């Protein structure tokens, strides 16, 4: 059974209510039909009856809940919650109503906040910023978490490295500026994500172009300091660095460059030192190794909200909905 099939099976075992707010895109409806037929999640589609009838024409949406943002009986409850959360930022009932009707992502997040949904998937036709911003404003981060980060679950075919070819790569999607404390937090969140999704012990490598001081530079020091912080704050996580990529995943190289490390040569959770490195790294593996790249999956939010690539296919949406449902089970 493939990784995504296992995730779908987990999602089916305890179905969650997942909102799809992008009802202006036919890919949403193609994915919704598959999700409903497979029983992966209870779906909520936000949109006017006219828009859903037009864009969803030809798709079987039996079992989906349709929420009309202009005539929803729960709308006032959501407006009141929006004002409660954002009054200090100048949000009024009028501006809340306008924002919810203009951007369904706000509506979706308010449904989660009020307990009427368990998670949201968006981004097929909106930027990552437009997906994350409402979630940060209305749902916030988990208690004690500084910032949101994004990971890809990589499934590499015919690979004995990692966890039989499974890896978490982070952060590949969200943070532009990393400091040592943020890198350490990303490592901890990524370890938790690996354990939740793969069901195996995470072994976290803090990546660099240096291994154990083989190069000297502020960028290397940043990663080395992140390792120290992580060891102090998250002592139960198997984590090591700074490590070059080959030292992190190839046992023979690890034996030469980082002897005695319980992570080097066996890492399955790779924390990249910058967004550029992470984004380039996952795409290289995806394209050259023909790996499946599931994500970006967001971590650190108080509720499961996940982003999609604007170039995604309907099957990508199905997979991310399944992963969001599993995240909701862990909440």
N, C-alpha and C positions, 0 to 999 in steps of 0.2 A: 504493500500500500504506500502510495506517495505521501510526502509531507502534507500537501494540501488536502488530500483525501482524509488523512487522520484529523486534520483541523476541522474539516466539514463534519466528520463523525462526532467530534467533541461538541461542536455547535449544535448539532441535532439533538444531542442527549439532554440539553437544557436550553431550550430555545429562548432567545432574547429579542427584544423589540428594537430594531435598528431603523433609523430614519434615513431615507434617501431624498435630499431636498432638491436635487438637480433634475426636475421633471421637464426641463426644456430640452433634454438630450435623449435621443432614442436609445443610446447605449444603456441608460438607466433602466429602461423598460425591458430591453433584451435580458439584462442581468436579473431584473426583478422576476421575470417569468421563470428563469432557471432556479433562482433561490427559493421561490415559492413551491415549485414542483419538487425540488429536492428536500424541502422542509428544513432548510438551514437556519432560517430566522423568521420571525414575525415582522413583516415589513410595513413601514409607514411611509407613504409618498405624500409630499407636500406640493400642492398645486391646485389651480382652479379646475373644476370639472371640464371646462372647455379645453384647457391646455393638455390635460391628461388624456382626454378623448382624442385630441389631434395627434399628440406626440406618441401616445401609447397604442395607436390604432394597429390592430393585427396581433397584439401581444395578450396573452392570457394572464390577467392580474387577479384571478380568483384567490381570495384570502388576504389580499392587501388592504390595509386601512388607508383611506384617502382623507387627507386633512386639507380643507379649503382655507387658506390663510385669511380670506376676506369674510368668511361666514362660519368660522369655527366657534362652537359654544364655549370652548375653553379659552378663547382669545383674551378676554379681559383678565383672566388669571395670569396669563403670560405677560401681558402689558404691566400688570401690577408688580410682578416679579422683576421685570426689566427695570422699572423705575426704582424699586427697592435696591437693586444691585448697583445701579449707575446714576442715582440722583446726584451724587456729589460731583459727577462728571457732566452735569447739566442735562441729563436725560429727563424729559417730561413725558406724560402719557401720550401726548400728540407725536412727539419725536420717536418714541418707542414704537408706536403703531406704524408710523411711516417706515421706520427701519425694518420692521418685521415683514411688512408687505413688499418691500423693495428687495430684501435679501433674505431668502428662506433659510439660510444657514443660521441666522439669529433665531428664527422660529424653532428650528430643530434643536438648538442648544437649550432654549427655554423649556422645551418639552422634556429634555433630560433633567434639567434643574428642578422641574416640578414633579418629577417622578413618573412621567407619562411615556418615557422612552428610556432605553438603556445605552444607546450609542448612536453615533452619526458617521456616515461615510459621504465625503464630498470631494470635489477637486477635478472631476472629469472636464469641466468647462470653467473652472475658477482656479486662480493661483493658490499656491500654498499659503501665502499671506492672508488671502481672503477666506481660507478655510480655518486657519489657526486663530486669527484675530478675534472672531466672535467667541470662540471657545475660551481663549484667555480672559476676555472681558467678562464672560458670564459664568463659566464653569471653574476657572482658576486652575492652578496646579495642585497636585496632591500636597498634603501637609508636609512641610519640611523640604519640599523640592523647589530649587531655585528657578529652573527653566525647563521648557519642553525640548525634547530632542527626537530625532527620527532614525529608525533603523530599517534595514532590509534583512529579511530572512532569506539567505541564499541556499539554494539546493543545487549542488554541483554533481552532475552525473558521473558515474564511474570514478568516484573519488573516495579514498580511504582516509583523507585528512579531516580535521574537524571532528564532528560527530557523524561519521559515515557520510561525509559530504555536506552536512548541514552546518551553517555558520550564521551568526548575527554580525552584521557590519553596522557600525554607528560612528559618528552621526553623519549621515549621507544626505540630509535634506533640509535641516532647519537652521542650526547655529552658524553664523558667520564668524563671530569672535569667540575663541576659546581661551579661557585661562585655566590654570592648573586645577582649581577647585571645581570648575565646570566639567573638565575632563574626568575628574574622579567621580563626579555625580553621574555622568553619562555611563561610565563603567559599571556603576552599581545598578542603574536602571536597566542597562543592557543585559547584565547577568540575570536579573530578575525576569526579563523578557525571554531570554534563552531558556531558563528553567520552566517557565510557564508554557511556552509553546512547544519545546522539544521534549521536555520531561527528563532531561539529563543534567548532570552537574556542569555548570558553566566554568570554563577555564579562560580567563580574560587576559588578552595581550594588549598592552598599551604600545601602539606602534610608533616608530620613528625611522629615520634613516641611520640611526645609531643603535648599537646594542651594548648595553651596560657600559656606557661611557666611551665607546670607540670613537665618537666624534664630539667636539665641543662647540656649542652654539646655544644662544638663548632659546631656540626652538626645541633643542634637546633637553635643556634644563626644565622647560615648561612641562614636558612629559615626565621627566624623572621626578619632579616635584609632585605631579599628579599621582604618581605611584605611591609616594610617601603618604600623601593625604588619604588615598584610598585604603592603604594598609592600616592607618590610624582609625578611620571612620567606619570602615567595612571589613573588619579583620576576618570574618568568616568566608569571604570570597577568595577563591583561588585566583590570584592576579599577579602579573609580573610585567616588568618593563624597565627601561625602555628597550623595545625589541624591534629589530628589522623583520620584515614580513617573513623571510625565509627562516629566520631563527624562531619565529613564532609557530610555524606550522610544519616544518620539516625536521624530523627527529635527528637526522645525521648532522644537519647544520646547527641545531640547538646544542648537540653534544660538544661541538667545537666552540661556539660563541657564548653559550649560557649554560655551562655544565652545572648540574645540581638543581636546576629550576624545575618545579613541578608543573609549570605551565608551558615553558618553551618547548617547541616541537609538537605540542598537543593542543594548542589553543583552538577554541571553537567560537570565541566571542572576540571580535577584533574592533578595538577602539582606535579610530584614525585621529591624527593630530590636528587635522583641519577639515573644513567642509570640502575644499577642493580635492584633497586626497581621498576622502570617503566617497564623494560622488564619482570621481574618476575610477576609483577602485572597484566599486560595485558594477559599473558599466563595463569595465574591462572583463571582469569575470563573467558577467551575463553574456557578453557578445563572443568572447574568445573561447570560453569553456562551455558555451551553450547552457548556462545555468539558469534556473528559474529564480527570479528576483521578486519576492513578495513584499510589497510595501510601496512607498515608505509608510511604516507603522509608527504612530506617534506614541511616545512614552513620557510620563510625568504629569499628564492632565488628571484632574479629579474624576473625569468621566471619559470613557473611550470615544475619541473622535479621531478619524483617520482620513488621510489625504490620498488622492489619486493622481497619477500622471495625466496630464491633459491629452496624452497620446494613448491612453489606456484602451483596452478592449473590454467587451462585456464580461468575459471570463475573468479579467483582472478584478473587476468590481465584485464579482461573486467571491473570489478568494479573499479580498480585503473585508468584505462583509462577514465572512466566516471567522476571520481573525479578530475582527471587532467584537463579534459575539463571544468568542473565547475570552477576550480581555474583560468583557462585561461579567462573565462568570467569575472572574478572579477579583472583581472589585469589592 
